């Protein structure tokens, strides 16, 4: 039977925003930058989809009530706004995380 040394309990996972080490902060900032970039691309795609849906509805469904005609493009635009807002939050958080990492070096 093999004996493995017992891992010492660590409070590393309980540390707050300021308590993480520099490398972990940099890695977290990089992940946030990538996520924010993808979210910006998704937001642009949703805005374009909303515009194209608006044009399609205006062309092919003129006899339908206005609220029904604008529902689909409105949902695309709403999704774009929510995604853009989340992207900006992630990019701001990444910038502050990167600043904290360079400050503590």
Backbone as CSV, one residue per row, in Angstrom:
resi,resn,N_x,N_y,N_z,CA_x,CA_y,CA_z,C_x,C_y,C_z
1,UNK,0.841,-1.173,0.000,0.000,0.000,0.000,0.890,1.241,0.000
2,UNK,0.534,2.184,-0.853,1.318,3.414,-0.968,0.677,4.508,-0.134
3,UNK,1.536,5.240,0.507,1.059,6.371,1.296,1.390,7.648,0.549
4,UNK,0.402,8.476,0.386,0.642,9.774,-0.251,0.597,10.847,0.822
5,UNK,1.429,11.831,0.687,1.401,12.893,1.696,0.074,13.654,1.647
6,UNK,-0.387,13.993,2.812,-1.656,14.707,2.893,-1.471,16.139,2.411
7,UNK,-2.398,16.570,1.577,-2.338,17.954,1.105,-2.698,18.895,2.234
8,UNK,-1.918,19.922,2.344,-2.230,20.915,3.362,-3.424,21.739,2.896
9,UNK,-4.320,22.033,3.795,-5.454,22.865,3.397,-4.958,24.278,3.075
10,UNK,-5.502,24.833,2.021,-5.082,26.186,1.680,-6.301,27.079,1.533
11,UNK,-6.119,28.290,1.861,-7.210,29.264,1.760,-7.114,30.051,0.469
12,UNK,-6.338,29.541,-0.500,-6.143,30.272,-1.737,-7.463,30.537,-2.466
13,UNK,-8.347,29.562,-2.465,-9.606,29.745,-3.162,-10.527,30.712,-2.433
14,UNK,-10.259,30.972,-1.169,-11.087,31.890,-0.388,-10.601,33.326,-0.457
15,UNK,-9.436,33.523,-1.056,-8.913,34.880,-1.141,-9.774,35.728,-2.057
16,UNK,-9.836,36.984,-1.777,-10.656,37.878,-2.569,-9.957,38.329,-3.842
17,UNK,-10.522,39.360,-4.434,-10.023,39.918,-5.689,-8.568,40.378,-5.562
18,UNK,-8.242,40.970,-4.451,-6.892,41.517,-4.257,-5.874,40.469,-3.807
19,UNK,-6.361,39.347,-3.293,-5.460,38.387,-2.702,-4.843,37.387,-3.664
20,UNK,-5.257,37.398,-4.915,-4.717,36.423,-5.851,-3.310,36.789,-6.267
21,UNK,-2.571,35.807,-6.696,-1.211,36.062,-7.120,-1.204,36.703,-8.511
22,UNK,-0.061,37.263,-8.876,0.072,38.033,-10.104,-0.218,37.197,-11.343
23,UNK,0.305,36.001,-11.376,0.100,35.158,-12.558,-1.365,34.808,-12.749
24,UNK,-2.039,34.480,-11.661,-3.463,34.155,-11.742,-4.266,35.365,-12.208
25,UNK,-3.889,36.550,-11.756,-4.571,37.769,-12.200,-4.388,37.993,-13.693
26,UNK,-3.150,37.794,-14.167,-2.889,37.977,-15.599,-3.679,36.974,-16.432
27,UNK,-3.708,35.721,-15.982,-4.456,34.699,-16.709,-5.955,34.996,-16.704
28,UNK,-6.447,35.450,-15.582,-7.861,35.804,-15.504,-8.168,36.989,-16.411
29,UNK,-7.274,37.971,-16.451,-7.470,39.122,-17.329,-7.469,38.699,-18.794
30,UNK,-6.580,37.783,-19.162,-6.542,37.304,-20.545,-7.842,36.591,-20.906
31,UNK,-8.343,35.778,-20.003,-9.611,35.089,-20.253,-10.757,36.095,-20.409
32,UNK,-10.734,37.144,-19.608,-11.767,38.173,-19.718,-11.662,38.937,-21.032
33,UNK,-10.428,39.228,-21.479,-10.236,39.905,-22.769,-10.800,39.062,-23.903
34,UNK,-10.499,37.773,-23.900,-10.983,36.885,-24.959,-12.507,36.803,-24.925
35,UNK,-13.063,36.637,-23.742,-14.517,36.567,-23.607,-15.175,37.862,-24.076
36,UNK,-14.600,38.994,-23.695,-15.139,40.283,-24.131,-15.078,40.454,-25.636
37,UNK,-13.987,40.015,-26.249,-13.870,40.105,-27.709,-14.912,39.260,-28.419
38,UNK,-15.126,38.062,-27.926,-16.141,37.186,-28.518,-17.531,37.781,-28.327
39,UNK,-17.771,38.360,-27.165,-19.076,38.967,-26.918,-19.310,40.185,-27.802
40,UNK,-18.267,40.959,-28.084,-18.417,42.096,-28.994,-18.774,41.599,-30.391
41,UNK,-18.094,40.557,-30.853,-18.416,39.999,-32.168,-19.858,39.492,-32.204
42,UNK,-20.298,38.850,-31.138,-21.672,38.362,-31.063,-22.665,39.522,-31.062
43,UNK,-22.352,40.591,-30.337,-23.241,41.751,-30.296,-23.372,42.383,-31.680
44,UNK,-22.262,42.514,-32.399,-22.313,43.069,-33.751,-23.165,42.182,-34.651
45,UNK,-22.990,40.870,-34.535,-23.783,39.941,-35.340,-25.273,40.063,-35.008
46,UNK,-25.608,40.247,-33.742,-27.013,40.397,-33.363,-27.600,41.702,-33.877
47,UNK,-26.813,42.788,-33.859,-27.290,44.055,-34.406,-27.531,43.944,-35.913
48,UNK,-26.627,43.296,-36.608,-26.787,43.093,-38.046,-28.009,42.213,-38.317
49,UNK,-28.186,41.162,-37.520,-29.348,40.287,-37.682,-30.644,41.053,-37.440
50,UNK,-30.641,41.945,-36.471,-31.819,42.775,-36.219,-32.134,43.674,-37.393
51,UNK,-31.107,44.274,-37.996,-31.298,45.138,-39.155,-31.827,44.346,-40.349
52,UNK,-31.234,43.182,-40.602,-31.671,42.343,-41.725,-33.095,41.838,-41.485
53,UNK,-33.413,41.457,-40.260,-34.771,41.003,-39.949,-35.771,42.137,-40.133
54,UNK,-35.394,43.348,-39.761,-36.272,44.502,-39.956,-36.541,44.728,-41.437
55,UNK,-35.494,44.681,-42.236,-35.675,44.857,-43.679,-36.547,43.752,-44.269
56,UNK,-36.320,42.521,-43.850,-37.104,41.400,-44.373,-38.570,41.520,-43.985
57,UNK,-38.832,41.899,-42.758,-40.215,42.033,-42.302,-40.892,43.189,-43.024
58,UNK,-40.193,44.297,-43.210,-40.777,45.436,-43.917,-41.081,45.087,-45.370
59,UNK,-40.253,44.249,-45.971,-40.455,43.883,-47.371,-41.553,42.849,-47.547
60,UNK,-41.572,41.829,-46.718,-42.443,40.675,-46.951,-43.691,40.621,-46.080
61,UNK,-43.804,41.427,-45.064,-44.955,41.321,-44.158,-45.540,42.698,-43.845
62,UNK,-45.833,43.454,-44.870,-46.382,44.800,-44.652,-47.787,44.783,-44.037
63,UNK,-48.558,43.738,-44.309,-49.946,43.698,-43.843,-50.080,43.254,-42.387
64,UNK,-48.992,42.797,-41.779,-49.021,42.339,-40.385,-48.961,43.556,-39.460
65,UNK,-49.554,43.407,-38.299,-49.578,44.493,-37.307,-48.157,44.929,-36.932
66,UNK,-47.982,46.199,-36.622,-46.650,46.778,-36.388,-45.934,46.128,-35.205
67,UNK,-46.661,45.822,-34.129,-45.990,45.215,-32.972,-45.439,43.837,-33.310
68,UNK,-46.161,43.082,-34.121,-45.684,41.756,-34.526,-44.507,41.897,-35.485
69,UNK,-44.579,42.895,-36.376,-43.491,43.126,-37.339,-42.195,43.515,-36.655
70,UNK,-42.283,44.236,-35.579,-41.084,44.739,-34.910,-40.592,43.837,-33.780
71,UNK,-41.321,42.786,-33.458,-40.938,41.922,-32.338,-39.618,41.198,-32.591
72,UNK,-39.491,40.545,-33.734,-38.269,39.787,-34.008,-37.033,40.689,-34.125
73,UNK,-37.089,41.760,-34.924,-35.915,42.648,-34.944,-35.619,43.260,-33.578
74,UNK,-36.666,43.555,-32.832,-36.473,44.119,-31.493,-35.783,43.148,-30.554
75,UNK,-36.135,41.874,-30.659,-35.476,40.872,-29.808,-34.000,40.718,-30.181
76,UNK,-33.694,40.760,-31.476,-32.288,40.700,-31.880,-31.512,41.891,-31.329
77,UNK,-32.090,43.071,-31.435,-31.409,44.272,-30.941,-31.273,44.225,-29.426
78,UNK,-32.308,43.768,-28.745,-32.238,43.635,-27.282,-31.129,42.657,-26.876
79,UNK,-31.039,41.532,-27.579,-29.951,40.585,-27.311,-28.583,41.205,-27.570
80,UNK,-28.494,42.028,-28.616,-27.237,42.720,-28.905,-26.857,43.704,-27.813
81,UNK,-27.840,44.416,-27.295,-27.568,45.385,-26.218,-27.102,44.673,-24.956
82,UNK,-27.774,43.592,-24.594,-27.388,42.835,-23.391,-25.980,42.267,-23.553
83,UNK,-25.693,41.733,-24.729,-24.371,41.151,-24.975,-23.292,42.223,-24.982
84,UNK,-23.570,43.381,-25.594,-22.592,44.471,-25.611,-22.321,44.987,-24.203
85,UNK,-23.368,45.060,-23.410,-23.196,45.504,-22.022,-22.317,44.541,-21.227
86,UNK,-22.552,43.258,-21.421,-21.747,42.246,-20.746,-20.295,42.291,-21.233
87,UNK,-20.107,42.533,-22.522,-18.752,42.630,-23.077,-18.011,43.811,-22.468
88,UNK,-18.669,44.948,-22.376,-18.020,46.120,-21.784,-17.662,45.885,-20.325
89,UNK,-18.540,45.209,-19.602,-18.239,44.880,-18.202,-17.005,43.988,-18.115
90,UNK,-16.935,42.960,-18.980,-15.786,42.059,-18.965,-14.499,42.785,-19.347
91,UNK,-14.578,43.678,-20.319,-13.375,44.406,-20.735,-12.900,45.368,-19.638
92,UNK,-13.842,46.016,-18.958,-13.451,46.881,-17.828,-12.811,46.069,-16.707
93,UNK,-13.410,44.934,-16.406,-12.868,44.065,-15.359,-11.494,43.541,-15.753
94,UNK,-11.302,43.210,-17.022,-9.995,42.734,-17.498,-8.949,43.827,-17.369
95,UNK,-9.330,45.053,-17.697,-8.381,46.160,-17.594,-7.975,46.396,-16.144
96,UNK,-8.934,46.348,-15.226,-8.592,46.550,-13.819,-7.785,45.391,-13.279
97,UNK,-8.092,44.166,-13.718,-7.351,42.981,-13.284,-5.904,43.055,-13.779
98,UNK,-5.731,43.476,-15.033,-4.375,43.607,-15.592,-3.605,44.707,-14.859
99,UNK,-4.273,45.807,-14.543,-3.612,46.891,-13.803,-3.189,46.427,-12.427
100,UNK,-4.038,45.660,-11.753,-3.679,45.130,-10.429,-2.498,44.186,-10.525
101,UNK,-2.439,43.387,-11.599,-1.355,42.429,-11.764,-0.028,43.153,-12.005
102,UNK,-0.048,44.209,-12.799,1.208,44.933,-13.050,1.614,45.770,-11.849
103,UNK,0.629,46.214,-11.071,0.926,47.018,-9.891,1.622,46.182,-8.814
104,UNK,1.222,44.913,-8.700,1.773,44.071,-7.633,3.089,43.405,-8.019
105,UNK,3.530,43.568,-9.256,4.810,42.967,-9.665,5.994,43.664,-9.070
